[in-house]
Amino acid sequence: MNFETRILDITKNDEYEKYLYKCLAPMPFRKYRKRRGYLEAAIPKGFHKKILIFNEGIVGQIEYAPPEASYYPIIGDNVIVMNCIWVLRKVKGRLLGKQLFADMMKNEKNADGFATVALENHWSPWLKKWQMEKLGFKSLDSVRVMHKLKHKGECFKIYLMWLPTAKNSKPPAWNTPKILEGVSCCTSHPLYHQEKTKLKEILEKR
Ligand SMILES: CC(C)(COP(=O)(O)OP(=O)(O)OC[C@H]1O[C@@H](n2cnc3c(N)ncnc32)[C@H](O)[C@@H]1OP(=O)(O)O)[C@@H](O)C(=O)NCCC(=O)NCCS
C-alpha cells in the first residue's frame, strides 16, 4: 500500500474544483453564489486552498489568504489569515495537521505572522481553541457571544489567534462588530451565516 503524503494547491486546479466550494464534510457540491463571489474576489488577492492526500485519499485541507482576502474581519500588516484547517480524525496522530500548517508557513515565509479565529464552548466540535494552540497560535483577544437563532441561551467565545514569525511583528486586530455577522461563504463553518436568515448579524455580544 502507498502511504505517501502529498499536499496539492488546488486554487487553480480544475480537477479538484469541487474542493474549492466544499470541504471534507459530506456535503453536496454546489457552486453557490456567496462562495463563488468570495473566490472570484479572493483568489487574485492571494487566497490559497490546499488539500492533503494520504494513502490515496483526501484527508486534510487548509485555506488561507492575506487579511483583505480572508473571510474573517482580521486586520494586519504582512499577516496571513488561516480561514480553516481540517484533518480527518481517522488519520489523527500522524502529524498531518502540522504538515499542512508547515506547508502554509513555508509558502508564506515572508509573512510577519499568522492569524486565525478559534472557539471555546461552541456546541460543534470545530475550531477548538486548544487545537489551534497545538498548532502554535496564542490568543490575543476574545468576544463572548450567543447565536440569535441556534442553541439560544448558550454562550461561547470567539478568539483572535496569533502566531508571530518575525521579530518585532505587529499583532493583528479584528473588527468585532463584523465578526458578529458570521461567515457566509463556507456552509460547513461553525459560524456559517445562511443568507435566508435575512439578519445582518447572526451573533450577539454577551
Ligand atoms: C487541529 C488539527 C488540524 C490538527 O491536525 P492533526 O493531524 O490531528 O494533529 P497533528 O498530528 O498534526 O498534531 C499537532 C499537535 O497537536 C497534538 N495533538 C493532536 N491531537 C491531540 C489530542 N487529541 N490531544 C492532545 N494533543 C493532540 C499533537 O501531539 C501535536 O503536538 P506536538 O506538536 O506537541 O507533537 C486537527 O485536529 C483538526 O482538523 N481539527 C479540527 C479543526 C477544525 O475544527 N476545522 C474546521 C472544520 S469546519
The ligand as a Gaussian input file, in Angstrom:
#p B3LYP/6-31G(d) Opt

LIG

0 1
 C       -6.106000      20.819000      14.500000
 C       -5.806000      19.693000      13.517000
 C       -5.649000      20.247000      12.119000
 C       -4.509000      19.019000      13.931000
 O       -4.207000      18.024000      12.995000
 P       -3.806000      16.549000      13.469000
 O       -3.272000      15.838000      12.292000
 O       -4.960000      15.959000      14.205000
 O       -2.693000      16.850000      14.554000
 P       -1.145000      16.575000      14.453000
 O       -0.938000      15.084000      14.456000
 O       -0.527000      17.351000      13.353000
 O       -0.685000      17.144000      15.880000
 C       -0.476000      18.517000      16.127000
 C       -0.147000      18.687000      17.605000
 O       -1.348000      18.529000      18.365000
 C       -1.202000      17.449000      19.271000
 N       -2.484000      16.775000      19.338000
 C       -3.269000      16.422000      18.275000
 N       -4.399000      15.840000      18.735000
 C       -4.327000      15.855000      20.088000
 C       -5.190000      15.416000      21.132000
 N       -6.375000      14.854000      20.874000
 N       -4.820000      15.619000      22.399000
 C       -3.626000      16.201000      22.682000
 N       -2.769000      16.627000      21.734000
 C       -3.110000      16.458000      20.464000
 C       -0.095000      16.585000      18.715000
 O        0.546000      15.828000      19.719000
 C        0.826000      17.654000      18.154000
 O        1.518000      18.283000      19.215000
 P        3.120000      18.334000      19.271000
 O        3.496000      19.323000      18.213000
 O        3.388000      18.831000      20.628000
 O        3.580000      16.966000      18.965000
 C       -6.955000      18.624000      13.532000
 O       -7.079000      18.088000      14.837000
 C       -8.280000      19.153000      13.060000
 O       -8.528000      19.196000      11.885000
 N       -9.165000      19.571000      13.971000
 C      -10.423000      20.171000      13.597000
 C      -10.179000      21.571000      13.089000
 C      -11.451000      22.241000      12.698000
 O      -12.331000      22.376000      13.513000
 N      -11.556000      22.661000      11.452000
 C      -12.711000      23.370000      10.986000
 C      -13.691000      22.489000      10.313000
 S      -15.131000      23.436000       9.902000

